[in-house]
Amino acid sequence: MAVALYQAKAEFFRMLGHPVRIRVLELLQAGPTPVRDLLAELEVEPSSLSQQLAVLRRSGIVTATREGTTVVYALAGGDVAELLRTARRILTGLISDQSVLLAELRAGADRAEREDRPG
C-alpha cells in the first residue's frame, strides 16, 4: 500500500527534527564540506555527528563522497537550501509578530498599572 503524501511529509519533517541535522544542512549550503570541518563548527561528539549524518544520508538529502581518507558531505539538491530559507522567513515572521504582541501587552500592562495607582 502506498504511503499517503501527508504521511511522507510528516516523516520528512520528523527526519529534519533535530537541531544538529538542521545546523549541518545550514553549513552544507555553503558547499561540500569535510566531516572534520563540520565537527569544528558543531559542538557535538564525533559519534553523535556520525549518527545525524547517517540519518540525513539515508533520507537522500545529503550525499557523501570519499576523497582519500576524508569524507565530504554535500546537499543532494538545491531544494533543501530553499526549504531552509523558507523556514527562516516563516520563523522570522512569527518571532517578529510575537515581539510586536509582547510589546503591546507590556504597554497595556504599564497603562493599567499607572491607572490603578492612587493619586
C-alpha positions, 0 to 999 in steps of 0.5 A: 500500500502506498504511503499517503503524501501527508504521511511522507511529509510528516516523516520528512519533517520528523527526519529534519527534527533535530537541531544538529541535522538542521545546523549541518544542512545550514553549513552544507549550503555553503558547499561540500564540506569535510566531516572534520570541518563540520565537527569544528563548527558543531559542538557535538561528539564525533559519534553523535555527528556520525549518527545525524549524518547517517540519518540525513544520508539515508533520507537522500538529502545529503550525499557523501563522497570519499576523497582519500581518507576524508569524507565530504558531505554535500546537499543532494539538491538545491531544494533543501537550501530553499526549504531552509530559507523558507523556514527562516522567513516563516520563523522570522515572521512569527518571532517578529509578530510575537515581539510586536504582541509582547510589546503591546501587552507590556504597554497595556500592562504599564497603562493599567498599572499607572491607572490603578495607582492612587493619586 
